[in-house]
Amino acid sequence: MFSSIVREVRSRLTVLKAARPDRQETGANVPSAELVHLKKLFDHSSRAARIGVWECNLPNETLAWTDMVYELFDLPIGHPLSRDETVKLYSERSRIELTMLRDRAIRERSGFSLDAEIITGKGNHRWIRITATVECEGDRPVRIFGMKQDITAEKKLFDEIRYLAEFDLLTGLPNRVQFQSTFETLCATDATKHSLALFVIDLDGFKQVNDRLGHQAGDQCLRVAGNCLRSVLGGAELVARIGGDEFAVLHRCGSSDEAARIASSIVTALSASCDEDGRHIGIGGSVGVALAAGYGAPKDIFAAADGALYAAKSGGRNRFSLAHPSFTSQTHAA
């Protein structure tokens, strides 16, 4: 929308200049009333869209901002501008990205776009979208300019939507979608896959609690189990709830013995888990484990761990089972 306003302002200026061929084509020769109107149109549009215009003179790095850019950075309008000081208002990650993109745009005589986080002069965290274009005289870059737009509300909404898509609302753990994405990423290279183990966990006694005490008690069990797994598996790559009363853990393991120790700690922790009032919640957990190095695709690793989980539950529950590439499983009580 704002870019269309800018095009409209430019178009009307061009028409006005063409209508006054007896004068030089400078802004000063456009009728003052029309200039005032166009400036007011531009300022109102800029404020409504929370977009400001900026430029930087490359030979001496001097900055020029419209009023809205000052507002975005919570600086007084007309405040002396120093590029070095302004760059310090960006978060470290955004500052690194901005420097890289800006240097490349100048080097390649091109432009860039970046969503960046800033900490304003008043300490407010804000997200802005920067667009930039490099202007050259001959082949020499002389100016970089563009727009900065406040996208804080858009970023917050995006993060909320992403959270809903990737996290389980009940436990706060990553959901199956995020688990699958992370699992496939970690299995994509031999270096990460060969040290990875998958633990698939199913709660024992959950159905009885849910049936006897109701869904609220069942939900509380899931929350307690999620917190328990988070607490005991602080070094895990990912702890996720992948559906119902089933959880999955991706953890670095150097050997089957290490995987067994981790699985045993999960079974022990779940069997002793208590609610926030210190009451034992009456559930346990069975665990199936597969070392990724012994299998091919992620689906094969998951199938092996799931098979080991079935063996653990068949062997008496509240225990763990290690899968082997031969598709046999060794079941162990914790």
N, C-alpha and C positions, 0 to 999 in steps of 0.2 A: 504493500500500500504506500509506504513512505517513498519508495523509489519512484512510484508513478507520480507522486506529488512533485518530486524533484524534476522529473522529466517535463511535467506540466509547467513548472516555473521557468525552466530553461526555454521551453517552446514559446511561452508568452513573451519572454525577454527578446527572443529572436524576432518574433513578429513585430514587437515595438521598435526594435532597431531598424528593421527593414522598412517600417513606415516612416522613418525619419532619415532619408538618404542624404539630407543636407547637413547632417551632423556626423561627427566621428563616432565609430561604434565603441563607445565606452559606457559603463554603467551609469556614469554621472550624467549622460545625455538622455537617459530614459526619464520620462516625466516623473517627478518626485512622488506624486500621489500614487501612481501605479507601483513605483518601487516600494513605497511604504506598505501598500496592500500585499505585494508579493512577499515581502519580508515577514509580514504578520502571518500570512498563509503558511510560509515555511516554518516559522517558530511554533505556531499552534500544532501543525502536523508533527513536528519534531517532538514536542512535549507529549502529545497524545500517544505517539508510537514509542516514546522513550528512546529516541535515536538522536545521536549527535554526530557532527562532522569534525574530523581532525585532520591535521597535516603536520608533516615534519620535514623541514628543510635539511637535506642530507649533508651538505658541506659543513654546516655548523650545528646540526642536530637541534635547532630551535623548533619549538612546538607552537601550534595554534589550534585552539579548540573553540567550538561553539558552546553556548551556555549549557546545553544539556550534558555535554561531556563533563563539565565541572560538577554538575549535579550528580552524575553517575559516580564520580570519585569522592563526593561529599567535600568538595573544595570550594572556597568562596569564588564567585565569578570574577575573573580578572586576576586571580592569584598567580604570582610569578611561576612559570612552568620550567622545570628542569627535567629532561628526559631520564637522567640517572635516578632522580628522586621518584619520578612517576613509576618507573619500572619496579622499584622496591615495593610498590603497593600491590603487585601481583603475587599470588601464591608461588612457592618455589617451583612446583611442577609447571604451572602456566608460564612462569617467567622463562623456564628452559625451553618450552615449546615455542613461545613467542620469539625468542632470540634465534632459534633454529630456522623458523619459517621466514622471519624478516630478513635474515642474512641470505637465505636462499633466493627469496624474491628479488632482492637487490642485485644479487649475483646473476640471476637469470633474466632480469628486467621483466618480472612478471607480477604476480599478486598472490594473496593468500586469504584464507578465512580461518578463524579460530574462535572457539568457545573457551573463555578464560575466566578463572576465578580471581577476584580482587578483594583486598581488605582495605576499605576506604579510609579516607583521612579521619573519619569518626569511629573507625574500628568495625564497621558493618561488613559482613561477608556478602558479596554480590557476584553474580555471573553476568558477563557481557559477551556479546558476539562481535568480533572485530572483523571487518573486511578491509582489505588494503590493496592498493594498486601503485606500482612504481612508475613515475613519470621521468622521461629521459629528454635530454637535449642532445641531439645527435645520438651517440651511443653511450652517453654519460648519464647515469642516474642522478637526478637533482632533487627529487622530491618523492615522498611516499605519503599517500593520503587515503582516506576512506571514511567509514562510519563505525560507530560503536553503539550497540543497542543493549538495553537492559533485558536480559532473558532469565532473570532470577526465578520468576513465577513459572516460566516454561520448564526450566531445569528441575524445579521442585516437583512439578507434575510428572515429568519424565521419570524422575527417581522413584516417585510413588508407584507409577505404573510398572516400572522395572521390578520394584520390590514385590509387588503383587504377582508378577510373572515368575519370579525366581525364588521366592521364599514361602515357607509354610506359615500361615498366619497364627496357627495355634501354638507352635513351639518356637517360632522365630528362626528355625533352622532352614538352610537351603532346601528347596524341594527337588523333585525328581528331574525337572528340566535342568536346573543348575548342576545337579549331580551328574547327569548324562554328559553335559557339555564339558565339565571339568574332567570327568573320567576319560573321555575321548581325547582331550588335550594332553593329559598325562601319559596316555598310551601311544601318542603319536610318534614319539622318538624312543629309541632303545635305551638311551641314557636315563630317562625318567621311568620308563616302564619296568626295567629290570630291578628297580629297587622299590616297587610299589606292591602293596597288598590290599586286597578288597575284603572287608568284613561286612557281611550281611546279617542283620540282627532282627530277630522276631521276639516280641514280648510274650512271656509265658504268664498265663493267668489273667491276661487283659480282658478276654471275652467274659470271664466269670465276674470280674469287677464291673464291667460295663452292663452286663445283664442283671446283676444283683443290686447294684447301687445307682444305675442310671448313667446317662451320657455325660452329665457334668462330672461325675466321679471318673468316668473313662477319659474325658478331656484332661482332667487334672493328672491322671496317670501318665498321659502322653507328655504333658508339660514337664513333669518331674523326671521322666525318662530322658527327655531331650536335654534338660539341664544336667542330669547325671552324666550323660555321654559327653557333653561339652566339657564338663569339669575333669573327667578322667582321661580325656583324649585331647589335651591341650596342644600336643604336637602334631595332630593330624592335619593332612592337607584339606580334608573336608569331612564334616559330619552332617548328614542329611536325613530328613524324613522323606521316604520315597513312596509312602502310601500306607493308609491304615495304621497298624501297629508295627510297621516295618521300617527299619532305619538302615542306612549304609554308611560305611566309613572308608575313606581312602587314606592310607597311612604308609609312610616310608618304613620298610623292613629290610634288614640285611640278611635275614635267615628265617627258616621255619620256626626255630626256637624263639626268636624275637616275636614273630607273629603269634606264637602260642602264648607268650607272656602277656601280650596286649589283649588277646581274646580272653584270657583268664581274668584279667583285670576288669574287663567289661562285664563278664558274668557275675563276678563278685560284687561289683559296684551296683549293678541293677538289682541283685537279690537283696541288697541292704538299703535300697533307696527309700527315702522318707519324704513326706510332704513338708510344706513350709512350717507346719506346727510340730514337726518332729515325729509324726506318726508313720509307722511302717505301712507302705501302700499295698503290700501283698502281691507284688509282681516279681518276675524274674526275667531272664533273657537267655535265648539260645543263639549261638553265633556260628555262622559258616564262613570259613576263611579260604581264600585262594591267592596264591602268589602269582602276580601277573606275568612274571618271566616264563612260567611254564606253559603259557597259552598264547593263542594268536590274537584275534580281534577282541575288543571289549566285551562283546556279547558272549564269547566263549569263556572269558574270565568270570563274568557274572553268572553264567550257567553253572560253572564249577562251584562257585561260592554258594549259589542257591542249592545245589545238590548237597553240599556239605552241611548247609543249614538243615535240610530235611533229615540228614543222618543224625544230626545233633538232637533234633526234636524226637526222632524215633528212638533214640538211645536213652531217653529219660528226661529230656528238657533240662534247663538251667545248666547247660554245658556247651562246649564248643567242639567243632570238628574241622580238621584241616583237609582240604581237597588236594589231590595229587593229579598230575597230568594223565595218569593211567585211569582216572575217573573213579578211583577208590578213595575212601575217606577214612581218616583215623579220628575217632571220637574220644574226647577227654572230658572228665568232670573237672570243674574249676577247683 
